[in-house]
Amino acid sequence: MAAVNGQGTLVKVAPGVYLNPFERRDIEPGEHGYVLLDDKGLARLGLSATQSKTLQRLDHCGLIKLYQITPRRKLLLLSSWEEHLKQVREDPEFWERPAMRRKWRVACLAM
């Protein structure tokens, strides 16, 4: 179930993690390429620095694609993120399916 704020519906990108699509910065619809997952890159996605672990778990689930470029730096394939957002927007029960809940639990244990 999606939560609602003053600007509209929040998107449940992961269990317990909701994204306000209006908080995204500097990303044009249909933009392709990569986002460096530093504080600025996370802010462009509408995420806080503390939510970088969520992206790692989504990658572990196979829902987005991250590339390790140095031991402490990762790139997010933006098209994979956009595809994930589209999936969870179109299917509000996405994270309620047993298979997805299992994948998420495994990803949490692996991190």
C-alpha positions in Angstrom: 0.0 0.0 0.0 1.4 3.4 -0.9 1.5 6.2 1.6 0.2 9.7 0.9 1.8 13.0 1.7 0.8 16.6 0.8 2.2 16.3 -2.7 0.7 13.0 -3.7 1.4 9.3 -3.4 4.8 8.0 -2.1 6.3 5.1 -4.0 7.3 2.1 -1.9 10.8 1.4 -3.4 11.7 -1.3 -0.8 10.1 -2.6 2.4 9.8 0.3 4.7 11.3 2.8 2.2 9.1 5.3 0.5 10.2 7.8 -2.1 8.5 11.0 -2.9 8.8 11.4 -6.7 8.6 15.2 -6.3 11.9 15.3 -4.3 13.9 14.0 -7.2 16.4 16.6 -8.6 18.2 17.1 -11.9 17.0 13.8 -13.5 15.0 14.2 -16.6 12.4 11.6 -17.6 14.0 9.1 -19.8 17.5 10.1 -18.9 20.0 7.3 -19.4 23.5 6.9 -17.9 24.8 6.5 -14.5 24.6 8.2 -11.1 27.5 8.2 -8.7 26.2 7.1 -5.3 27.7 9.9 -3.3 25.6 12.3 -1.2 24.8 14.4 -4.3 23.9 11.4 -6.5 21.6 10.0 -3.8 19.9 13.5 -3.4 19.3 13.4 -7.2 17.4 10.2 -6.7 15.4 11.6 -3.8 17.2 9.5 -1.2 19.2 10.3 1.8 22.8 9.2 2.4 21.6 6.7 5.0 19.6 4.9 2.3 22.5 3.8 0.2 22.3 0.4 1.8 18.8 0.1 0.4 20.2 0.4 -3.1 22.8 -2.3 -2.4 20.0 -4.6 -1.3 17.9 -3.8 -4.4 21.0 -4.7 -6.5 21.4 -7.9 -4.5 17.7 -8.7 -5.3 18.5 -8.2 -9.0 16.0 -5.2 -9.3 18.6 -2.5 -10.1 22.2 -2.6 -11.4 25.1 -1.2 -9.4 28.7 -1.1 -10.6 31.6 -1.1 -8.1 34.2 1.4 -9.5 36.5 1.6 -6.5 36.3 -0.1 -3.1 34.1 2.8 -1.8 32.4 4.1 -4.9 29.5 2.7 -6.8 27.6 3.7 -9.9 23.9 3.2 -10.4 22.6 2.4 -13.9 19.9 5.0 -14.0 17.7 3.0 -16.5 17.6 0.1 -14.0 16.4 2.5 -11.3 13.7 4.0 -13.5 12.5 0.5 -14.5 12.3 -0.5 -10.8 10.3 2.7 -10.0 8.0 2.0 -12.9 7.4 -1.6 -11.6 6.6 -0.6 -8.0 4.3 2.3 -9.2 2.3 0.0 -11.5 2.1 -2.8 -8.9 1.4 -1.4 -5.4 1.5 -5.0 -4.0 5.0 -5.7 -5.5 6.6 -6.0 -2.0 3.7 -8.1 -0.6 4.4 -11.1 -2.9 6.1 -13.9 -1.0 8.9 -14.3 -3.6 9.8 -10.6 -3.3 9.7 -10.7 0.5 12.0 -13.7 0.5 14.5 -12.0 -1.9 14.5 -8.9 0.4 15.1 -11.0 3.5 18.1 -12.8 1.8 19.5 -9.4 0.7 19.2 -8.0 4.2 21.0 -11.0 5.6 23.7 -10.7 3.0 24.5 -7.1 3.9 
